[in-house]
Amino acid sequence: MTDDADLERTFREGLRHAAGRAEVGLPLAARAKAGARTRRRRRWAVVGAVAAVVTVAGVTVVVRGGNSPERSDDHTATEPTVAPVTEWRAESWHNLTVDVPADWGWGTAPLTMSFDDTPVLCGGPGADLGVDGARRRAEGDAPWVGRPIMLSDACLAAPFQAPVAPYVWLGAAVEPGTEELGDGYTQETVEAFGTTLTVASQDPGLRRHVLESARATTDCEARLPSRPAVAGMPIEGLDPVHSAQLCAYQKGEDGFDLVYAATLDEATAQALYAGDGLGSQSATNLCAGKFDEYLRVRFSGKDAMGSAELTADWVVDPGCQQVEIGPGFVLPLKAACLAALTRNGLPVVLRSFIGMLG
């Protein structure tokens, strides 16, 4: 019995020493309070640490090794859950091209009015247009790539609310730098190829991928001194057509700036080049242009009478619904042709498709 009493006394002495070594005084409370001012995942880590100390100080159970559900040793468990991106697409604005997740929609980005330097968000937040072509303005929780274009006359002034979805902004009125937005979102803005690139996400890997993908635009000219025009065309035409590159331009301060670019798939390119959706009544020239914005569609294919790979250009005026398919040879556009050209982000980029703001 004496041995049992000695063993119990020794055990209790050990517990008292362990409790005395636990940091449950002011220093620990100060660290917990400081941690509460950091991001949410950091706060959870601090709370977990306090719970572990209280367990020791309460002299309840001593666990050696293993994992206890009360502990927060594995900090990665509190990181936001972000699905890995497996498919990317290119997005262009002026001389900047970047890669964004292929399933993100399109929307707006902060811009400034001529009478005020305060950045405003006119549309969104979130994707105004999904990759499926569905309008999403009322939802606001879909990831998007935005351009500084008004999509609504209801504008929100900066600072904006904490994001509920990640985004990439091209050419936004945002100063370069890094900002913590809350809920684990970090926004990074850099100057790249003559404009700004902004990316906000809970995933540092995604932000890094987008920023590192920044490059000069090559598939379309970044700026044209005047509206695009058709300089020539293959005499026998193209057959078959392999693809088509779409470049959208708006009139800027010095010429016409690239605002959007996309590659049309082979089936769409072939159908367009075959004349599906074109009228037959020829005009002498493109109209004066309602909105000073144009699409250049460059078809790539095989010479119909040979083996050489050639290109042929169209210039589309979406406001007047006309297309120049050869020098001075202009035809009207039908709804089917416009629909084929706009199965992408164009409906929220060009004024011709945005229409009346509301």
C-alpha positions as CSV (number, residue, x, y, z in Angstrom):
1,M,0.0,0.0,0.0
2,T,2.9,2.3,0.8
3,D,4.2,1.9,-2.8
4,D,0.8,2.8,-4.2
5,A,0.6,6.0,-2.0
6,D,4.1,7.0,-3.1
7,L,3.2,6.4,-6.7
8,E,0.0,8.6,-6.5
9,R,1.9,11.4,-4.7
10,T,4.6,11.4,-7.4
11,F,2.0,11.5,-10.1
12,R,0.2,14.5,-8.6
13,E,3.5,16.3,-8.1
14,G,4.2,15.9,-11.8
15,L,0.8,17.3,-12.7
16,R,1.3,20.3,-10.5
17,H,4.7,21.0,-12.1
18,A,3.2,20.7,-15.6
19,A,0.4,23.1,-14.7
20,G,2.9,25.6,-13.3
21,R,4.9,25.6,-16.6
22,A,1.8,26.4,-18.7
23,E,1.6,30.0,-20.0
24,V,-1.9,31.0,-18.9
25,G,-1.0,34.5,-17.6
26,L,-0.9,37.9,-19.4
27,P,1.7,37.1,-22.1
28,L,-0.5,34.4,-23.6
29,A,-3.6,36.6,-23.4
30,A,-1.7,39.4,-25.2
31,R,-0.7,37.0,-28.0
32,A,-4.3,35.8,-28.4
33,K,-5.5,39.4,-28.6
34,A,-2.9,40.3,-31.2
35,G,-3.8,37.2,-33.2
36,A,-7.4,38.3,-33.3
37,R,-6.3,41.3,-35.4
38,T,-4.9,39.0,-38.1
39,R,-6.8,37.0,-40.7
40,R,-9.5,34.5,-39.7
41,R,-7.4,31.4,-40.2
42,R,-4.7,32.9,-37.8
43,R,-7.4,33.5,-35.1
44,W,-8.5,29.9,-35.3
45,A,-4.9,28.8,-34.7
46,V,-4.7,31.0,-31.6
47,V,-7.9,29.7,-30.2
48,G,-6.7,26.2,-30.7
49,A,-3.5,26.9,-28.8
50,V,-5.4,28.4,-25.8
51,A,-7.7,25.3,-25.7
52,A,-4.6,23.1,-25.5
53,V,-3.1,25.1,-22.7
54,V,-6.4,25.1,-20.7
55,T,-6.4,21.3,-21.0
56,V,-3.0,21.1,-19.4
57,A,-3.8,23.8,-16.7
58,G,-7.0,22.0,-15.8
59,V,-4.9,18.8,-15.0
60,T,-7.3,16.6,-16.8
61,V,-5.5,14.2,-19.2
62,V,-1.9,14.1,-20.5
63,V,-1.5,12.8,-24.0
64,R,1.9,11.9,-25.4
65,G,2.1,11.7,-29.2
66,G,-0.8,11.1,-31.6
67,N,-3.3,13.7,-32.7
68,S,-6.0,15.2,-30.5
69,P,-9.2,16.8,-32.0
70,E,-8.7,19.6,-29.5
71,R,-5.4,20.7,-31.0
72,S,-4.5,23.0,-34.0
73,D,-1.0,21.8,-34.8
74,D,-2.0,21.2,-38.4
75,H,-2.6,24.8,-39.5
76,T,-3.3,23.8,-43.1
77,A,-6.6,22.4,-41.9
78,T,-7.8,26.0,-41.3
79,E,-6.8,27.3,-44.7
80,P,-9.7,28.2,-47.1
81,T,-10.5,25.2,-49.3
82,V,-9.7,26.2,-52.9
83,A,-10.2,23.8,-55.8
84,P,-7.1,23.5,-58.1
85,V,-7.4,25.1,-61.5
86,T,-6.8,22.7,-64.3
87,E,-7.9,24.7,-67.4
88,W,-6.9,28.3,-68.3
89,R,-7.8,30.8,-71.0
90,A,-6.1,33.9,-72.2
91,E,-7.6,37.4,-71.6
92,S,-6.3,40.5,-73.3
93,W,-6.6,44.3,-72.7
94,H,-4.4,46.7,-74.7
95,N,-0.9,45.3,-74.6
96,L,-1.5,43.0,-71.6
97,T,-2.4,39.3,-71.9
98,V,-2.8,37.0,-68.9
99,D,-4.2,33.5,-68.1
100,V,-7.3,33.2,-66.0
101,P,-9.3,30.1,-65.0
102,A,-11.3,28.9,-68.0
103,D,-14.6,28.7,-66.1
104,W,-14.6,32.3,-64.8
105,G,-17.1,34.8,-66.2
106,W,-16.8,38.4,-67.3
107,G,-17.6,41.6,-65.6
108,T,-16.4,45.1,-64.8
109,A,-13.4,46.6,-62.9
110,P,-12.9,49.9,-61.1
111,L,-12.7,53.0,-63.3
112,T,-12.7,56.7,-62.8
113,M,-15.1,59.3,-64.2
114,S,-13.9,62.4,-66.1
115,F,-15.1,64.6,-63.2
116,D,-13.8,62.6,-60.3
117,D,-10.7,60.5,-59.5
118,T,-12.5,58.2,-57.0
119,P,-12.5,54.6,-58.4
120,V,-16.0,53.3,-58.9
121,L,-17.4,49.9,-59.8
122,C,-20.3,50.2,-62.2
123,G,-21.7,46.7,-62.3
124,G,-21.0,43.6,-60.4
125,P,-19.4,42.6,-58.1
126,G,-19.1,39.2,-59.5
127,A,-19.5,38.0,-63.0
128,D,-22.2,39.9,-65.0
129,L,-21.9,37.2,-67.7
130,G,-21.0,33.5,-67.2
131,V,-19.1,31.4,-69.6
132,D,-22.3,29.6,-70.4
133,G,-23.7,32.9,-71.8
134,A,-26.1,33.4,-68.9
135,R,-26.5,36.9,-67.3
136,R,-25.5,36.7,-63.6
137,R,-25.8,40.3,-62.5
138,A,-28.1,39.6,-59.5
139,E,-25.9,36.9,-58.0
140,G,-22.5,38.5,-57.4
141,D,-20.7,35.4,-56.2
142,A,-19.2,34.1,-59.4
143,P,-15.4,34.6,-60.1
144,W,-14.8,37.0,-63.0
145,V,-12.3,38.8,-65.1
146,G,-13.1,42.5,-65.3
147,R,-12.3,45.5,-67.5
148,P,-12.9,49.2,-66.6
149,I,-16.1,49.4,-68.6
150,M,-19.5,50.6,-67.3
151,L,-22.0,47.8,-67.1
152,S,-24.5,49.7,-65.0
153,D,-25.4,53.3,-64.1
154,A,-25.5,52.3,-60.4
155,C,-21.9,52.7,-59.4
156,L,-20.2,51.7,-56.1
157,A,-17.5,54.0,-54.8
158,A,-14.2,52.7,-53.3
159,P,-13.5,51.2,-50.8
160,F,-15.5,48.3,-52.0
161,Q,-17.1,45.5,-49.9
162,A,-15.1,42.4,-49.0
163,P,-15.1,40.0,-52.0
164,V,-17.3,36.9,-52.1
165,A,-15.6,35.6,-55.2
166,P,-12.0,35.9,-56.7
167,Y,-11.4,38.2,-59.6
168,V,-8.8,39.4,-62.1
169,W,-9.0,43.1,-63.2
170,L,-7.3,44.3,-66.4
171,G,-6.6,48.0,-66.6
172,A,-8.4,48.8,-63.4
173,A,-8.0,52.2,-61.6
174,V,-6.1,50.6,-58.7
175,E,-2.7,51.6,-57.3
176,P,0.0,48.9,-57.4
177,G,0.4,47.1,-54.0
178,T,-0.9,44.4,-51.8
179,E,-4.1,44.6,-49.7
180,E,-5.7,42.2,-47.2
181,L,-9.4,42.3,-47.9
182,G,-10.7,39.9,-45.2
183,D,-12.1,36.4,-45.3
184,G,-8.7,35.2,-46.4
185,Y,-8.7,37.3,-49.6
186,T,-5.5,39.1,-50.7
187,Q,-5.5,41.5,-53.6
188,E,-2.3,42.1,-55.5
189,T,-1.9,44.8,-58.1
190,V,1.1,45.4,-60.4
191,E,2.0,47.5,-63.4
192,A,2.4,45.3,-66.5
193,F,2.9,46.2,-70.1
194,G,1.5,49.7,-69.9
195,T,-1.5,49.0,-67.7
196,T,-2.5,47.5,-64.3
197,L,-3.1,43.9,-63.4
198,T,-5.0,43.1,-60.3
199,V,-5.8,39.6,-58.9
200,A,-7.7,38.8,-55.7
201,S,-8.1,35.3,-54.3
202,Q,-7.8,33.2,-51.2
203,D,-5.3,31.0,-53.1
204,P,-1.8,32.4,-53.2
205,G,-0.9,29.8,-55.9
206,L,-3.6,31.2,-58.2
207,R,-2.5,34.7,-57.7
208,R,1.1,33.8,-58.4
209,H,0.1,31.9,-61.6
210,V,-1.9,34.9,-63.0
211,L,0.8,37.4,-62.2
212,E,3.5,35.3,-63.6
213,S,1.5,34.7,-66.8
214,A,1.5,38.4,-67.7
215,R,2.9,39.0,-71.2
216,A,2.7,41.3,-74.2
217,T,-0.3,40.7,-76.5
218,T,0.8,39.0,-79.7
219,D,-2.3,37.6,-81.4
220,C,-3.8,41.1,-82.0
221,E,-2.3,44.5,-82.4
222,A,-2.5,46.3,-79.1
223,R,-3.3,49.6,-80.8
224,L,-4.3,50.7,-84.3
225,P,-3.9,54.3,-85.6
226,S,-7.2,54.1,-87.3
227,R,-10.1,51.7,-87.6
228,P,-9.2,48.3,-88.9
229,A,-9.8,47.8,-92.6
230,V,-9.6,44.9,-95.0
231,A,-6.5,45.3,-97.2
232,G,-6.9,42.3,-99.4
233,M,-8.4,38.8,-99.7
234,P,-7.4,35.4,-101.1
235,I,-8.6,35.2,-104.7
236,E,-10.0,31.7,-104.5
237,G,-10.8,31.9,-100.8
238,L,-9.9,29.4,-98.0
239,D,-10.9,25.8,-97.9
240,P,-10.9,24.4,-95.3
241,V,-10.9,27.1,-92.6
242,H,-9.0,26.0,-89.5
243,S,-9.6,28.8,-87.0
244,A,-10.4,32.5,-86.6
245,Q,-8.9,35.1,-84.3
246,L,-11.2,37.8,-83.0
247,C,-9.8,41.2,-82.0
248,A,-12.1,43.9,-80.6
249,Y,-11.2,47.6,-80.7
250,Q,-12.6,50.8,-79.2
251,K,-11.6,54.3,-80.1
252,G,-9.3,55.8,-77.5
253,E,-7.3,58.9,-77.0
254,D,-4.8,58.0,-79.7
255,G,-6.3,55.6,-82.2
256,F,-8.1,52.4,-81.4
257,D,-7.2,50.2,-78.4
258,L,-7.6,46.5,-78.1
259,V,-10.2,45.7,-75.4
260,Y,-10.9,42.0,-76.0
261,A,-9.5,39.0,-77.9
262,A,-10.7,35.4,-78.4
263,T,-10.1,32.5,-80.7
264,L,-13.2,31.0,-82.4
265,D,-13.4,27.3,-82.7
266,E,-13.1,25.5,-86.0
267,A,-16.8,24.8,-86.5
268,T,-17.7,28.5,-85.8
269,A,-15.0,29.8,-88.0
270,Q,-16.0,27.6,-90.9
271,A,-19.7,28.5,-90.6
272,L,-18.9,32.2,-90.5
273,Y,-16.6,32.1,-93.5
274,A,-19.1,30.1,-95.5
275,G,-21.4,33.1,-95.2
276,D,-23.9,31.8,-92.6
277,G,-25.6,34.9,-91.1
278,L,-24.6,37.3,-93.8
279,G,-27.0,39.3,-95.9
280,S,-26.7,39.6,-99.7
281,Q,-27.3,43.3,-100.3
282,S,-23.9,44.9,-100.9
283,A,-23.1,48.4,-99.6
284,T,-20.3,50.7,-100.8
285,N,-18.7,51.2,-97.4
286,L,-19.1,50.6,-93.7
287,C,-21.4,53.1,-92.0
288,A,-19.9,56.0,-90.0
289,G,-19.9,53.8,-86.8
290,K,-22.3,54.4,-84.0
291,F,-19.9,53.6,-81.2
292,D,-16.4,53.7,-82.7
293,E,-15.8,50.1,-82.0
294,Y,-14.9,47.3,-84.4
295,L,-14.1,43.6,-84.6
296,R,-11.4,42.2,-86.8
297,V,-11.9,38.6,-87.5
298,R,-8.8,36.9,-89.1
299,F,-9.6,33.5,-90.6
300,S,-6.7,31.0,-91.1
301,G,-7.0,28.1,-93.5
302,K,-5.7,26.5,-96.6
303,D,-5.7,28.1,-100.1
304,A,-8.7,26.6,-101.9
305,M,-6.6,26.2,-105.1
306,G,-3.4,25.2,-103.5
307,S,-1.6,23.9,-100.4
308,A,-0.4,27.2,-98.9
309,E,-1.7,28.4,-95.5
310,L,-3.4,31.8,-95.9
311,T,-5.4,34.3,-93.9
312,A,-8.4,36.4,-94.7
313,D,-9.8,39.3,-92.7
314,W,-13.2,40.6,-91.9
315,V,-14.0,43.9,-90.2
316,V,-17.3,44.0,-88.3
317,D,-19.1,47.1,-87.2
318,P,-21.5,45.6,-84.5
319,G,-23.3,49.0,-84.0
320,C,-24.3,49.2,-87.6
321,Q,-24.4,45.4,-88.0
322,Q,-22.2,45.4,-91.1
323,V,-19.2,43.5,-92.2
324,E,-16.5,44.3,-94.7
325,I,-15.3,41.0,-96.2
326,G,-13.1,42.5,-98.9
327,P,-11.8,45.9,-99.8
328,G,-15.0,48.0,-100.3
329,F,-17.2,45.0,-100.2
330,V,-19.7,45.4,-97.3
331,L,-22.6,43.1,-96.4
332,P,-25.2,43.3,-93.6
333,L,-25.0,41.0,-90.6
334,K,-27.8,38.9,-89.5
335,A,-28.6,37.9,-85.9
336,A,-27.1,34.4,-86.4
337,C,-23.7,35.9,-87.3
338,L,-23.7,38.2,-84.3
339,A,-24.6,35.3,-82.0
340,A,-21.7,33.2,-83.3
341,L,-19.3,36.1,-82.7
342,T,-20.4,36.8,-79.2
343,R,-20.3,33.3,-77.5
344,N,-17.7,34.8,-75.2
345,G,-17.1,37.9,-73.2
346,L,-17.9,40.5,-75.9
347,P,-21.5,41.2,-74.6
348,V,-20.0,42.9,-71.5
349,V,-17.1,44.6,-73.3
350,L,-18.5,46.5,-76.3
351,R,-21.1,49.2,-76.0
352,S,-22.9,47.8,-79.0
353,F,-23.9,44.7,-77.0
354,I,-24.1,46.2,-73.5
355,G,-26.9,48.5,-74.7
356,M,-28.8,50.8,-72.3
357,L,-27.4,50.9,-68.8
358,G,-29.7,50.1,-65.9
